[in-house]
């Protein structure tokens, strides 16, 4: 998939110095001819393949997953995926690109939903952290873990395209971290802070178990306490009468 061609800022209601935190929103091109039924069906099959591949690549690894496995998962003949993707590597790249584009869209939506409250830098950071946990660990979260741990299996050109999407996603964090640094709440260089934060957050895909342990909200609160000492107040304990 290609990166969006036309974008616009949406940050008028953010505090001064945080305008870049609203992210980028897509403008939908006009005047496209309507797709035929066959074209829509073809697109649906492509989407099915990408989602099935993401699940299998995450569970079995790229090398451990065959094209036949992916075809079987969507009810296709073993050679049918090659009608949509010229190779398994091309399908892997599509999985990673879809994951990053979806992450950018979700991050933008999360920030825009909070604009009416005019959040400060700390509140914006929590929104970014909580959303990132949802991208990594929430429903349909197979895509980004595949990107994190299978990047060696894509070509240099594909890796460069993915790096551009990753840069767009992470760039939104910069003005938030810079504001926190100016306030003295972030006590290390912004670039190092960003790298360390993403390293810590991304590693959660290795150990998080939704069936036991903390919720995503609790993970976000713990991360905030770790990063800037922004601990959420614990609810008062009930006393026995």
Phi, psi and omega in degrees: 000149181268152175292152181302144183271323185238133185221160177218152178280150175217075188222019186301329187266004180278158177299155180304137179090354181242018185300328182288353185279351182283347178082199184232138178244148184275146168258128182279128179294145180256163173083010177287139176292149179293143179285146174286167178301319181297320180292322178294317178298319179298318178296321179297319179295323178297316178298317178301317180297317181297316181292319179295318179298319179300315180298315184288319179298323179290319184282319187250350185085158181297312182294330182276357181251127178263161175299326177298319177302315182292316179299316180299322182297335180247010177073035178252163168289157188300330181269352186296325179304334182288350172288331182260327182226135186286344180201167175295327177296322177295324177292321176299316179297321178297321177298313182294317180295318177298318179299315182290320180293321177295320180297319178297315180298316182292321179295316178299316180296320180296319180289319180294325179296335182265356186300323184297336180272358182046061184294149176276182186299319180295319179294322178295320178298318179296322177299315180296316180295313181297319178295321180295321175298323179294320177298319183281323195234349184279190179302139179066034188261031181279337193291307185293319175303324176298317179296320183295323191245001177237017184297336180293343185268358177258163181284167179298321179294316178297320180297323179294319178295320179292324179297326177295315178296318179297321178296321177297321180293313185283337182298330180296334180286334188302308182296331178292313180293324178295321178296318178295324179294318178296327179282353182080011181268344175243113194257020174226164181306142186301317182298314178295321179300316181298315180297316180293321179297311181295325177298315180293314181295315183294330181293343181299337180293342180278334188234344185289136176231114184295340183276349178208153180092207189281158172277171178294326176296319179293324175297317180297318178297318180295320179296319178297319177298322181289316187284314185228012179069025182265080182274137177281135181297134179286144179296148181295143178283143177282138178255145179283136179278000000 
